[in-house]
Amino acid sequence: MGKGFRGIIVDHPDFDAGSDAEALYNAMKGIGSDKDAILDLITSRSNAQRQEIRSAYKSQYGKDLIDDLKYELTGKFERLIVGLMRPPAYHDAKEIKDAIKGAGTDEKCLIEILASRTNEQIHNLVAAYKDAYGRDLEEDVIGDTSGHFKKMLVVLLQGTREEDDVVSEDLVEQDAQDLYDAGEAQWGTDEAKFIMLLGNRSVTHLQLVFDEYQKIAEKSIEDSIKSELSGDFERLMLAVVQCIRSKPMFFARRLYKSMKGLGTADNTLIRIMVSRAEIDMLDIRECFRLRYEKSLYNMIQDDTSGEYKRTLLRLCGGDDDMAGEFFPEAAQIAYKMWEISATTKIQLRGTVRPYQNFDPASDAQALRKAMKGFGTDEDTIIDIVANRSNEQRQEIRQTFKSLLGRDLMADLKSELSKNLQRLILGLMMTPAEFDAKMMKKAMEGAGTDEHALIEILVTRGNQEIQEMCSAYQSAFKKSLEDAIESDTSGHFKRILIALAQGAREDGPVDMARALEDAQELAEACNADSGDMEDKFMSILCTRSFPHLRKVFQEFVRCSNKDIEQIIKKEMSGDVKNAMFAIVRSVKNQPSYFADRLYKAMKGLGTDDRALIRIMVSRSEIDLFNIRKEFKDTHEASLHEFIQGDTSGDYRKTLLILCGGED
C-alpha cells in the first residue's frame, strides 16, 4: 500500500540554517513583519531543518524563535506557523495538553491523535509530554476520562501494538469470531474483548480480521460498532478501525468535517495539515478526491483566507486533476470500498410503523371533528396521520368516505395550507400516487426539476416504477413516458425513459459479465462523448444494483480510476447528474438520500419540495438508515437540521416522521 515517501514537504536542497535564521530575524525586525517571507521559508523546510534553524536563531540572536513568532504573528496564522516549528512529538503533546486542560475535554482531539499514531510516535509523544509539562500523560488522561473510553486510551498510550509484519493466520478467524461473539451474537457487549483485540493486534492482521468478520456477521465491523457501542467509546473504536483500514482516508474524513458547513474547525485543520505534511499528504489528497466532490486544495481555498490560506495550500501541495489516475493507496481503497458495499447486507429500517391499536372508524371520526366548525385542530390531524402506516391511512380514507360520505383528501386540502398541507396530503396518498404527483410537479410550469426526476426514477424498484406509471396515467390521462418525452431532450431524455420502463435486471452477480461490463466502461472512457454516454447508459440503466457494484469495483482495476470521478470529469449537465445518482445509489442509497436532504436544507432557503418528497417516500422504508448516514457525514443529526430549518406544525410533522434525535 503506497510504499515510500508520500508527504509534500521535503528537505530543502541548499539548506543553510544560519542564513535562514537571519532571514527570519530580518522578516520580524522593526515595525510589522514580512509574513510572506516567514511562510515561504518555513513551508519550504522540513521539520528537521526547522529545528536546526531554531537552534541557529538562539545561537545568533540569544532569543527563542517560537517566542518571537508568537509575538509577531496573530490568530490562526500564528498557530499554524508555530505548530510547524515544533518537533512532531512536542506538537502532539501540546495538542493533547490543550485538549484536556480546563473545564471540558476535547475528546475528538484525543481520539484523532491516539488512534492514528504508530508505536514509535506514541513513545515519543509520552516522552515529549513529560519533558514539556513535567507530568505523566497516562495519569492526566486517566484523570480526565472515564469508563471504557479511558481504558482504550490507556491501551493505545502503551504503544505496544504488534508490528505490521505480525500476522497470526491461525488467529484471524478466531479473532473475527471472538469480536462477533462479543457483540452481535449476544445480548449486551463484551467491551473488554473489543479493547484487547483492536488495541493490540497488528494493522495487517486486523485488516484480515475485518474481512473475515464481514463474512461471519454479513455486516462491516464499523456497522457493528455503531450498533453495539455508544458515545466517546464508539467514536474512539470507529477511529481505530478507520485508521486500521486506511489512515489517509481517516484524515480525509476529518479534514472534510473540519471545513464543511458554517464555520471551520481550525484547530483540527491545523493539527492534521501540520502533522501529515511530511508523512502521507499525497494519499490524503487522493482519498479526499475519491470520497468528496472537490479536491482538498479547492476546499481549503474556499474555506480560508489570507496568509493562513496560503500556508495551508503550501502544505497541501497542489490541486488534483479531478479524474487523474489513482495513487496505489487510493486505488486499493476505492476497490475495497466497492467490495465492502457489495458484501454488506444492510437491514433497512423505516421510522413509521403500523399503529398498534388501530381503529380506522375512530380515526376517521377524530379527523372529521378536527376539521369541523370554526378553526382546525392541526395537532389531532398531525398526530393521526404521521403516526399511522400508509396502509392504515388508506383504510382511514376509505372509512372516511363510507362513514361520512366525504372525501378526506378534499377536506384536508381545504383546511390546511402551504407546506403542512403538502406534507399531510403526501402522506395520505399511496406511494405510487405520491411519486406520480411528484413527477408531475417536477415537469409542470416553466422550468423542470431535473433533480426530482432523477431522484425518483433512479431510486425506485421495478414494481414501484410500474405502479407509479399506472398512477400517473390514471391521474393525468397521459403516460409518464409521453410526459418525459415532451419535457426533456437528448441523452437525458433517453436515460429517463429507459429508467421509466421499470425493467432493470434482477438477480445475483454474473462475475464474467461484470468483468466484461467493467472493461467496456473503461474502453468507453476513451471514446467520443456521445458514444461514451451511450455505453454508460446501456449498462448503468439496465443492470441490477448488485451486479453494478461488482462492475464498478472491477472498473477501478481495469482503469485505475474511479467511476464517480470519470462521470464528473467527462460528462456534464443532467446526464452527469443522472449517472452520478445511479452510482451513488448503487454504492449506498441511504447515503445518497442523506446527501439530498442536506442539500435541501443547507444554505439560504429550504427546498421544501425535496424535503417533503424524501421524508414522505422513505419514512417506512429506510429513513432510520438515512438518519444514521446523515449524522455520520455531517456531524449533526437530521433532527437538528429540521429543527433549525423549518417551523410550526410543518416542523412538528417532519420531526415525527424523522423519528428521533440520534
N, C-alpha and C positions, 0 to 999 in steps of 0.2 A: 504494500500500500504506500504509494508516494514516497519512495525512499529518497534520501539525500536532503540537501538544504531546500526548504520550502518557504523561507522568510523573504522579506523585502529589503530590510536594512542589512548591509554588509560592511565589512571593514573598508574604510576609505583608503585608496591605494597610496596616496602621497601624504600619509599622516605625519603630523608634527605636533605633539601635544603642547609644546611651548608656544608655537605661533598661534594655535587655536585658542589657548588660554588668553593670549594677548588680544586676539580679535574679539573675544567675548568681553574682555575688560574694556576695550575701546567702545564696544557697542553699548555699554552701560554707563559710560563716563559722561559727566556733565548733566545738563537738563534733558530729561526724556531719555528714551533708549531706542536703539535701532532694532526693532522687533524682527524685521525681515532677516537681518544678518544673524540674529540669535537662532531663529527657527531653521534657516538654511543650514547653518553649521551643525546644530545638534541633531537634526534629522538625517544628516548625511554621514554620521559617525556611528559605529557600532557601540553597544553598551560598554564593552571592554575598553574601547578607545575613550569613551566619555569619562570613565573612571581615571584614566591617565590624565585627561585634561583637568579634572577636578584636583588631582594631586599637584599638577604643574601650576595651577592657578593659586593654590595655597602657598607653594614654594616661592612663586614670583611676587605675589601681592599680599601674602600674610592674611588672606581672607578666605572664607568658605564660599565657594561658587554657588552652592544651593541657597545660602542665605542672601547673597546678592541678587540672585534671580527672583527669589521671593519678594525682595524689596522693590525691584524694578518692574516686575510684571504683576498683572492682576487677574482675578477671576478664573475662568476655565482654561484660558491660555497658560496662565501661571501653573495651574495644577498639572496640566499636560506636560509642559516643559520640565517641571521639577520631577514628575514621575519618570520621565525619560532619563533624567540624570542619576536616579538611584540605581544601585545594583538590583537585579530582579528579585532576589530573596528579600531585600530590605523594602522594596516596593510592595511585595505581597504582605510583609509584616505590617507595614503602615496601613494597608487597606483593611487587614483583619483587626488591627488595633482600633481604627476608626469605626469598624462595624460593631464592635462590642462595647465601646465606651459610651457613657451617658445613659439616659433613661431607657431607650429602646435598642433593640439589636437588629442589624441589617442581615437577616438570615440568608437572603439571596446572595450576598457577597460571600459569606462563609461557605455556602453550598458551592458556588462557582469555583472558588479557589481550591477548596479541599477535594472536590470531586474530580478536578481536571489535572492536578499536578502529579508528576512522576515521584517515585520514592526519593530520588536524589533532591528534587525540588522541595519536597516536604521537609527533608532533613535540614536543608539549607535555610528554609523558612523558619523552622523551630529555633535554629541557632541564631539567626538574624534577629528574631523577636526577643530572645534572651539578651543579646548584645545591645539592642536599641532601647529596650524598656526595662531591663533587669528583672523580668518576670517570666514565669513558666507558661508557655502558650496553652498547654493542655489544662493546667489549673484554671486559667482565665476562661477557656471555652466551657469547662465543666461548671464554673460559677455562673455562666451567663445563659446556659441552655438546660434543657431537661428531657427526660424520657428517652424513647428510642432514638430520637433525633440526636441527643447528646451522645448516646452510646456509639452510633455510627460515625459521628465526627471524631470521637476519640480513636476508633479503629483506624480511620483514614489518617489521623495525625501520627500514627506509629510509622507510616511509610514502609510497611512490610509486605505490600502486595507482591505475589510471586512474579518473577520477571517474565517478559513476553515469550521467551522460548520454552517456558514450562507449560506443557500441555499433558495432563494426565488422561490419556484416551479412555482408560478403563473407568474413569470417574465422570466423564462427560454426561453419559446417560443417567448415571446415579444422581448427579447434582441437579440435572433438569427435573428428574422425578421428585427429588427432595424439595425443590422450590415449588413444584406443583402440589405436593402433599402439604407443604407448609401454608399454602394459601387457598387456591381454587378448590382443592379436594376436601376441605374440612370447614366446619363452622368455626369462624374466628381465624386468626392468622398467627403463625409462629414467627414473630418478627426476628427472633434470635437467629433463625436459620437463614433468613434473607441477609441479615447483617454479616454473618460469618462467611457466607459464600460470596456475596457481592463485594465485601470489603477485603478479601484476601486472595481469591483466585486471580490468575494472570489474565490480561486482556484477551489474548488469543484463546485461552481456554474458555473464558466466559462467552466469547462470540460463538463458539461451537455449542456451548450450553444453551444459549438463547435460541439457536436454530433447532436444537433438539426439543426445547420447551415448546416451541411453536407447534411441533408435530404432536406432542402429547396433549397440550391444552387447546389446540386449534384457535389460539389467540396469541398475540405477542406478549412478551414479558411486561412491556410498558402498559398494556391494557389491564393486565392482572394487577400490577402495582396500583394503578388508578382505582381499581375496584376494591382492593384489599387494604390499602394503607390510606392515610389522610394527613393533612396539614404539612408542616415543615418536613416531617419524616418522609412523606410521599414525595415531596419536591426534591429532597436530597437523593432518594433512591432512583427517581427518574433521571436526575442529572448524572448519577453514577452510570446508569445503563446507557444513556445517550453518549457519555464520554467513552464508554467501552466500545460502543458501535462506531463512533466517529467524533473525535474532539473537534475537528473543523466544522462539522455540522452543528454540534452543540454550541460553538461560539457564534456561528452564523445566526442561529435562532436568537441567542442572547443579544446580538447586535441589532437584529431587526426589531426586537421588542423594545430595545432602548431608544429607538428613533421613531417608531410608528405612532400615529395618533397625536394628540395635543401634548406639546412639551417633549423634552428629551431627557432621558436618564443619563446625564453627562458623566456621573461617576462610573457607571457601568461601561459606557462608551470609551472613556479614557483608559480605564483599567484593562480592557481587552485589547485595544489598539496598542497600548504600551507593552503589554506582556506577550503578545503574539507576533509582534513585528519582525522578530528575528527567528521565529520558530516555524509557523505554518500559515502566515497571512495569505499566501497564494492559494492554498487549499480552502481557507475560509472564504475567500472571494469566490471561488468556484462553487462552493456549496451554497453560498448566498444566491448566486446567479441561478443555480439549479432549483432552489426552493421558492424564490420570490420573483416578482415581476420586474425587477430592476437590479442593476449592479450595486454592490456596496458603495462604490465610488459615487454613483449618482445619488444614492440615498444620503450619504454624508454631505454632498454638495447642496442638496435641497434642504437639509435639516440644520445646518450650522452656518456660521458666518465668520468673517474677519480672519485674523491670524490663527485663531483656533481651527477654523475650517482648513486653512492652507496647511497647517501642521498635520492634521488628521489625514488629509489627502496625500501628503508625502509618505505617511506611514502605510496608507492603503496601497500606494504604489502604482495605480493606474486603473483606467476604466476597462472593463472586459467586453470584448465583442460578444453581443448577445447570443450568437449561435456558433461560437467557435468550438473547436474540439475540446473535450474534457481533459483535464489532467488525470493521471491514473487514479488518484484518491477519489475524485468526484465521479469518475466513470463507474468505479466499483460501488460507490454509494448509490448512484442512480439505479444501477442494476439491482442492488439489494432492496431498494425502496419498492421497486415493482414486484420483486419476489415476495416481500412481506405483504404487499397489497393483494397478491394473488392467493396467498395461503391463509391469510387471516379470515376467520369466519366471524363477521360482526353480527351480534344479536341486535336487530333493530328494535327500538322501543319508542312508542309514542308517549305523549303526555296526557292525552284524553282517553279515558276508558269508559266502558258502559256503566251507567249509574246503577247501583245495586238494587235499590227499592223503586225501580222504575214503574210509573203508572201513567201511561200516555193521556188518559182521560183527565186525571188530576192536573198534569202539566198543561194540557190544553185549556182547562178552566182557569188556571192561575195566569196563563198568558193573556187570556181574554180580559180577565179582571184588571191586569196591569195596564191594559190599553183602553179601557172603557172610561167614559166620563172625561172630566177636565184634567188635563195633565197625563203624563205617562210614568209608570213605575219602572224606570230603566233597570234598577237593581234586580228586580224579580226576573225581568227578561234576560239579563246577563247571566244571572245565577242558574237559570234553567238551561238556556241554550249552550253556554260554554261548558257546562258540566254533564252533558249528555253526549253519547257517541252519535256519529252521523246516522247510523241505522235507527237509533232511537228518535232522532229528530225527524226522520221521515215518517215514523209512526205518529209522532205528535202532529205533523202536517195533515196526515190523513184523518186522524181523530178530530182535529180542529174543524175540518170541513164536514165530517159526518155528524158530529155532535152539534156544531153551531152554525153550519151552513155558510161558513165564511172562509175566504182564502187567507191563510195565515201570512203568506208572503206579502200580499197586498196590504194587510193591516200593519205589518211591521214597517213596510215601506212608507206608509202614511204617518206613522207615529214617531219614527226615528229620523235622524238626519246625518248628513256628512259621513265622516269616517266610521262612526259607530254603526250607522245604517248599512254601509257597505260590508263591514265586518260581520254583523249579525246575519244579513241576508246570505253572505258567502257561506257561513256555517250551516245555514238551513237548506242550502242546495245539496243535491247529490254530488259526489266528487266529479262525475262526468259533466253534469250541468255547470258546475263551477268552472272547470277547465275550459269548457266551450265558451262560457261568458267571458273569461279572461282572454281567450284567443280573439274573440270578437272585439273586446275593448282595445286590445293591442293593435288592431288593424283599422278601427273606425276613426273618422275625423281626418284632419290634415296630415298628421305625422303617424309613423308606425313605430311601435315599441318593439324593436327587434329583439332586445334582451329578454322580454317576456315570451316571445315566440320561441326563442332558443331554449330558454329555461324549461318551458313546459314540454316541448317535443323531445328534448334530449333526455329528460329525467323520468318520463313515464314509460311503463312497460307496455308490451303489445296490446294486452287486453284493455288497459286504461286508455290507450290511444284510440282503439276501435270504438270503445264506449263513448269517448269524447266526440268522435266524428259523428256517431249516431245522434248524440245530444245536440250537436251543432246543426245538423240537418233538420232536426225536429224543431229547434227553437228559432232558427233564422231562415229556413226554407232555401238553403243553399249549402252545397257541400263545402267542407273545410278546405279541400284541395282547390276548389274554384276560387275561394276567398284568398288563399295564399297566392295562387296564380295571378290574380288581378292586383295584388297589393305589393308584391316583391318582384325581383328580377334577377337574371343572371345565375351564377353558380349558387348564390344564397338561396334563391327560389328553388333550385333543384335539390339542394340539401334538405330544405324544409319539407318538400313534397315527398322525398324519399323517406324521411322520418315519419311523416304523417300516414304512411301505409300501415304502420304498426306491424311490420313484418321482419323485425330484427331476428336473426337466428337465435335458437335456444340450444341448450345442451352444453356438455363439457368441452374442454380444450382439445383441439386436434393439433398435436405437437408439430407434426410435419407441415401442416398447413400454416400454423402460426409462424414457423421459421420462414416459410415461403412468403407470407404476407409481410413480415418484417423486412425481408430482402427487397421486396417490390417497393415498399415505402422508402427505403434507403436509396434505391436507384431513382425513384421519382423525385428525390430532392435535387437531383442534377438536371431535371427536365425543365421545359418551359413552364411558366406559372400555371397556364391553363391545364396542361397535361398533369402537372403535379396535383392540382386541386381535384381533377377527375379521379386520379388514383386514390388519393386520400379519402374522397367521398365514397368510392366504391367499397372500401374496406371499413372505414370508421362508421358508416351509416348502416351497415348490414350485419357485421359480425356480433356475436354475443359479447357481453361485458367480460366474462371470464376469459374468453378467447383473446379479446383485445388486450387484457392485462399482460398476457404472455407475449403478444405481438410487440407491445411497447417495451417490454423487458428485453426482448431479443433485438429490438431496434437499436438499443444502446450498444449491444455487442457488434451489430453489423456496421454501424455508422460512427461509433464513438461520440454520438451526440444525443441530446435529449429531445424527445418528440415535442414537448411543450415549447422549448426554445426554437425549434425549427418552425413551428406554426407561427410563433410571434415574429420571427425574423422574415420568413418567406411569404407569408400571407398578409392580407390586410382587410380592414373593414369588417363587415358582417360575416364573411366567410371565415376569417380568422377567429372571430368571437364564437361562432358555432362549433368549429373544430376544437377550439380550446376548451369549450364547455363539455364536449364529449370526452376529451382526455381527462379533465378534472373529475367528471362523474364516474368514469371508469376507475380512476385511481381511488377516489374516496368521495362518494356522493354527499354524505353529511357535511364534509368539509367544504364542498362546493356550495351547498346551501348556506353554511355559516358565513362564507365569504360574501354571498349575495345579500344576506341580512346586514352584514357590517357595512357594505356599500350603500344600502338603503337608508342607513341612519347616520353615517359619519358626515362631517362637514356641515355646511349651512343647509337647512331644509331637510325634509324627510321624504323619501319616495314611498308614500303610504300605499300605493297600489302594489308595489313589490312586497312590502312588509305584510300586508293583508294576504296576498296571494300565497306566500310561503307559510305563514303561521296557520292559515286555514288548511292548506293542502297537506301539510306534513304533521299536523298535530296528532294524528292517530297512526302515523307510520314510523317516523324517525326523529321527531323533534327533540327527544331526550338526547339522542346521539349528536344532533346538530348543536344543542346547548353545550355539550362537552367539547366539541371541536371549536366552538366559538371561544370558550374560556381558555382552551389550550393555546389558541393562536393570538388572541387579542388581550390577554391578561385582565380582562374584565368580563363579567357574565352578561349573557343575553338579557337577563332580568334587569341588570343595571342600565344597559343601553336603552331598553324600552322605557324604563322608569324616567330616565333623563331626557328622552326624545319625544315623548307623547304625553297626553294629559287627559284628565276627566274619565268618563265612562269608557271611552275608547281604550285608554291605557289600562283600566281595570280589567277589561275583557282580554286584552292581549296578555296581561300578566297571568290570568287564569290559564290561558292556553299554554303559556310558557312553562308553567307547572313547577317552578322552583327557582331558588336564587343561586345555586351552585356555590 
